[in-house]
Amino acid sequence: MSLVTEVIQNADEELRYPTPGEIRKFQSFCSTGERRIRIAQTLADNEKQLVERGSLKFWKRCPNTPSNSGNLRKTASCQRDQGWYIRLVAYCVLSGSEKPLADIGTIGMKEMYISLGIPLANWVEAVKCLKEEAIALLGEEDAVEVAPYFDHIIQVLAYPGAPYFMNNGTLEY
């Protein structure tokens, strides 16, 4: 859901027009559209490079991990998921909202990692490496748009009791 949809939906649920503050948010969202599209396109165009560099950085920090064990299937699965997170961040940048993270399933990924016995600490570190690579690629000014979304993923994966949104939109702990 985009920021625009959120503003309209919130106003409609309360049977009112958007407030001046909500209109300003909408105006800001529209005025940054080209920038958000450019940032999302840069992430998409460089996903493979971000995953490769992020993986190398991760393996330097955590050399004894299943994705670095020589098992090509595990390496490919890890890198596939890293690319998935980059894509989610790009969706968030486009929509101006964290909602794609909740809607598409960050928490489902966390539960899957737990069920497979994959240490969440490894994923937290891997996402930190992706974030660092994305910031290096985008530069500080554009990184302001992506950093909060990477931080959200890190928070969900890092803290067992951290609040998160379920697919139905309810807040869970």
Number of C-alpha atoms within 10 A of each C-alpha: 14 17 20 18 12 15 17 16 13 14 15 12 8 9 9 10 13 17 11 9 9 18 15 12 15 18 12 11 18 14 11 12 15 12 15 23 16 14 20 23 14 15 22 16 11 16 20 16 15 25 26 17 17 24 23 16 19 22 18 11 13 15 13 10 15 16 21 18 11 10 10 12 11 15 16 12 12 19 20 13 14 23 22 14 21 26 16 24 28 24 22 24 24 24 20 19 17 21 20 22 23 20 16 13 16 22 19 14 13 20 14 12 15 13 9 9 9 14 14 19 13 19 21 20 20 25 24 20 22 26 24 19 19 27 18 12 16 17 11 12 8 16 17 12 22 22 17 16 24 22 15 16 24 20 16 19 26 17 13 11 11 11 12 19 19 18 17 8 11 9 11 10 10
